[in-house]
């Protein structure tokens, strides 16, 4: 269970509530309307612990200092430090909060935090000899023909598993030699 960060400043409570409403008006997903203000509440709680109980006391470096604290924080469920993806959610929340407080005229001070780069998300490209070995490992029977076709479509077209699994025969445009991927990520 997440730790509950209670805010004492009425101004901060109203800011968090207004931020959630702003996200909803902008059409953010319900999960974001709940989670992003929760991250902002943790930031505002951190500010209260440093005796900054009003928006006029906040300074741009405060957000960076908070993120540095998050980077060394240990997750209660895993007992490990937060992942880059988790920290990036805090960064996203604070960047959006900064936009919110500036657009609503609450302050002219804002901050822009750069997202962390996650080294795990780097693609690992296969070499031509590795691709050749993949094809050579496929048997010459009927199932091998199927597997060879799947490998050609998935790897040759760069499809994700869900994209390939959603393909139908109607998605093949034979006269133009195209494959229509309807449910792609990007």
SULSUL-V380652 format. One record per helix or strand. SS is the DSSP state (H for helix, E for strand). FROM is the first residue (numbers start at 1). LEN is the number of residues. Records with the same first field share a line. If there is no record, write none. Layout:
BEGIN
SS: FROM-LEN + FROM-LEN
END
This chain:
BEGIN
H: 10-16 + 30-20 + 55-3 + 60-12 + 84-20 + 119-3 + 128-9 + 142-16 + 161-5 + 169-3 + 174-3
E: 74-1 + 81-1 + 172-2 + 178-2
END
